[in-house]
Amino acid sequence: MKKIILMALAAFLFCSGANAQSQQESINERRQSAQLSEAALNKRASRAARKEARALKRDNWKVAPGQLPLDKQLDRSYNMYFEFDENGLPAYIFGDAMSPGKSYDAAKMQALEIAKTNLAGQLQTEVAALIESTVANEQLSMEDAESIARTVQASKNLIVQRLGRVVTVVECYRQVDKKTVQVRVTIAYNSQMAMKEAKTVIKKQLEEKGEDLHDQLDAIWSQLILSE
């Protein structure tokens, strides 16, 4: 009995030590993340970002309290524009929008929805270009291509709904008059994830329409350099 108690005590102490170590590692990671964020905040923005920020400020654009300064936001957007994945393709797809509203929150919400629609439209363009390429290479009949293209065009709103959490890269506003505020946003979404979400939506639409074209869609998508 004594031996069992000692073993249980040893196990408890081991687990406690492991939990303590895990907690300490988590604390250290948060500290490192905070240090990196602070370093990024203290680092001077690029000349291009500072120049654009000055131009926007002259047009009365400003940021809400608690947000990064405008030049820092723009600098981050520039860096993300020039990020590429392991295949040498752009790592992010972007959507931009401006929207007026009676309040900041209302204008922001509307601007985000427009930006998402803008992003979904870019995905539609990418898929449409891919379909045209397959027809040109005689890998898909014109009739099948037109059917898939119609489904793609009808899927924009569903793609918008399918998109997960987007990254708001730039957000600023200006007071147009006493009753109207205008919000400007730039959002980003991982390119590979965005294309996969678009494929999921389009494939589901084809299946629901009873069109036996989802296999052809898989063949089309195989031409993209994406990790499925």
C-alpha positions, 0 to 999 in steps of 0.5 A: 500500500505504501509503495502504491502511495509513493508511486502515486505521489511521484506521478503527481509530482511529475505531472505538476512539474510537467505542467509547470514547465509547460506553463513556463514555456507558454509564458516565455512564448508570449514574452517573445511574441510581445518583444517581437511586436514591440520591436516591430512597433519601434521599427521605422516604417519604410519610406514608401509607407511613410509617404503614402501615410502622409498623403492619406493624412492630408486627405483627413484619413486617420486611425481609431484609438488603439490601432497601429499608426497608419504608416505601420499598417501600410508597411505591413501591407507592403510586406505581405504583398511581397510574401510568397509561398513555397511554390513562388506564388503570392502568399496572400490575396487582398481585397480593398473597399471604402464605405460611408456610414452614419457610424464608424462601426456601420461603415466598417462592417459594410466596408469589410463585406465589400472587401470580401466580395472584392476578394471573392471576385478575384477568385472567380477571375482566377478560376475563369482564367483556369477554365479558359486555359483548359479549353484552349488546351482541349482538356475540357469541352466548351459545353462543360467549360460554360457550365462550370463557368456559370456555376463559378459566376453564381457562387460569389456570395457563397464564397464570401460566406465560406471565407473564414476569418480575414486579416484586416491589414489596413483600417482608417477613417475620415469624417465626411460631415457631421452625419457621415463617416467613411471607413477604408479597409484592406483585408488579406486571406491566405491564397491557397486557403482561399482557392481551396474554399472556392473549389469546395463551394463550386464543387458542391454547387455542381453536385447539387445541380446534378451535373457530373462535372466535379471530376472535371473540376478536380482535373482543372484544379490539379493544374494549380500548384496547390497542396491539397 
